[in-house]
Amino acid sequence: MIDQSLLKNARIIQSWRRSIGFEVCGDGTLVLRIPYGLSRRQLEQVVAKKESWIKRAQEKVRREQSEHRTLELEEGETFLLFGQDCTLHRQPGKGFRLQPGNLFMGLEETRESLARFLIQQLAPVLFEMVSRYASLMGLPLPRVKCSRARSRWGYCNYKGELGFSWPLVFCPREVIAYVVVHELCHIRNMSHNKAFWLSVARILPDYRKREKWLKVHRKVMSTL
């Protein structure tokens, strides 16, 4: 028998389609895209077959949310900085001081000023990686921007300019390198076709492992 709570809490979207689409959103909500005319009994039968997958996906979301909580800017909170555990310490006054495994933040500083400080830490890492990999790939050095977008890790526009989301600062350096190479490869190929992925693999043969880290830890994007 199906767990009725799955359907009770699901968001159901009807459309002119032939199959049922399943999606577990970032907040754990189950989205079901179903054809017009599908009966409740038919829906329950199909969802019952996918029940184990749905519950695993929702558990994964809950685990990610517990592992990567949004910072409250309180003493002793921990977060990832370039993929390594870092502890936040609040101290009187203004300013930031970074030591291995520890970030000291003045009590007069804000969430916005912390973001600016972290962008300052990320920028030279990005520029160094873009320069190194562009040279390796025989590309001219592109313009690079640090974006505040949270919907994607990076982009390459039609002018060959690259943009990177600043929450990359929470990711390991090898993962940042993957995003850099991914976007550099788009300068010559804007598609995600077989030729594109072959070009990524030529530079980073283990790119799938790096890409998986982003998928598993996508909640780091909401750290701050």
N, C-alpha and C positions, 0 to 999 in steps of 0.2 A: 504494500500500500504506500502511496506517495506521501511524503511529508507535506501536509497542506500549507505549512508556513512558507514554503518556497513560493507557491503561487499567490498567497495572501499578500506577501511583501514585494512581489515582482511588479515591474512596470511593463505593461503589455501594449505593444504598438501593432496595429493592424494595417496591412497594405496589400496591394495586388502582387503577391509573391506566391511561389509554389511550395517553398520549404519553410521550416521554422529556424530562425536565427537566435543563437544564445550569446549573451554577453554579460560578464560580471564587471561592473564599473569600479572605479577607484574607491568608492565609498562602500563597496560590497553589495550594492543593489543589483538584483538580477533583472536584465532587460530581455524580454521575449518579443521577437518580431515574427508575427504570425500572419497567415493568409486570411483574408475575409472568409467568413463562413465556417471556420474551424470550430467544432463543438468543444465544450468544456471537457467532455470525456476523452476526445481525441488529444486535446492538449495535455491532459493529465497523463495519458499513456506515453506520450513522447517525452515529457519532462521526467517521468519515472525512470526512463532508460538513461537519462543524463544526470540523474540525481547525485551520483557519486562525484562526477566531474564538477557539478555546480558547487557542492559542499567543499570540495578540495580548493576550488578557485576562491570561494569566499573566505576560507580559512587562511589562504595565502595572503589575501588582502588584509585580514585582521592582524596577521603576523607582521606584515610590512608596516602597518600603522603603529604597532607597539614598538617596533625596532627603530622607526624613523619618525619620531614625534616632532611637531612644530615647536621650536624653542620658545620658552616663556621668558627668557633672559633672566633666569634665576641662578643664584650661586650653586655650583656643583653640577649643573646640567652637562650632559655629554652629547657630542655630535661628531659626525665625520668631517675631517678636514683633509682633503686630498686622500681620502680613503682610510685615514688613520683616526683612531679614537682621540678626541680632544675634549678637555674639560673646561667649562666656562667659569671664570672667577670674576665676581663683581668687587670693585674697589672704589674708594672715594675719588671724586674729581672727574676729569675728562681723559680721553685718549685710550689707546689700545697697546697692548704689549703681547707679543707672541713668543712663546717658548715651546720646545718640543713637548707635545701632548697637553699644552695648556694655553688658554687665551685669557688674558686679563683685560677687562672692559670697565671703563669708568662708569660710575652710577649716573652721570649726567649724559651719557651716550644713549642713543635711541636705536630702535630696530633699523631705521633708515641709515644711520651712520655706520652701524655694523655691516650692513649690506655693502656700503661704499668701501669699507675697509677690506672686506673679503674680495671685492672686485679688484682692488689694488693688488691682492695676493695672486689672483688668477691671471691678470693681464700679462705679466711677463712670461708666465708658463705657456700661455696660449701663443704669444708672439714667437717664442723660441721654437715651439713645436711646429707652427705653421712655416717658419723660415726653413727649419731642418727638413721637413717632409716635402715642401714645395721644391727645394733644391734637389732632393733625392728623386723626385718624380719629373724633373725637368720642366717645372712650371715657373712662370714669373711670380714674384712675391705679390699676393693679392692684398687688397685692403681688408682689414680685419676690424670688426666691431664686437663689443661685448653687449649683448642684448639682455633685457630683463624679461624676455618671454619665458613662460612656464609650460607652454604646450609642446615645445620641441627643443632638442639639445643644440641644434645648429641649423644653419641654412646656407645655401649658395644661390645668389640671384643671377639674373641673366647677364649682368655685367661682370660676373666672376668674383664678386665681393662676398666675403664670408662673414657670418655672424654666429656668435656662440652664446648660449644661455649661461648667465653667471652662476647658477647653482651647480655647474660643473666643478666648482671649487670643492664640493663635497665628495667628488668621485676620485678614485685612484688615478694616478698619472697615466697608467697604461690604458685606462678607459678613456681619459681625455684624448690621448693620442689616437684612439680609434675614431672618435668623433671628428677630430681634425682631418685624418686621412679620408674618412667618409666624405666630408664636404669638399676636400681638395679634388677627390675623384669626380665630383659633380661638375667641376669646371669643364671637363672634357665630355662628360656624359650625364645629362640631367635626369636620366631614367634610372630605375632600379632593375635593369635587365641583367641577363647573364653576364654580358661584357662588363657591366659596372662592377658586379661582385667579384669578377675575376681580377679586375684592376685593384680592388681593395685587398684581395688575398695575396697579390704579388708583393704588396708592401707589408701587410700584417697577416701572415698565414693563419694565426690563431684569432682572427677578428671575431669569429662566432662566440668564443669564450668571453671576449670583452663586451660584445653586444649583449650577451645574456646577462652580464652584471647590471647593465642599464635597465633591462626588463625586470629583473628580480628586485632591484633596489630603486625603482622609479620614484618611490616616496621621498627620496632625498631632495627632490625638487621642491618639496614643501617644508624643508627644514626651517626656513626663515621667511 
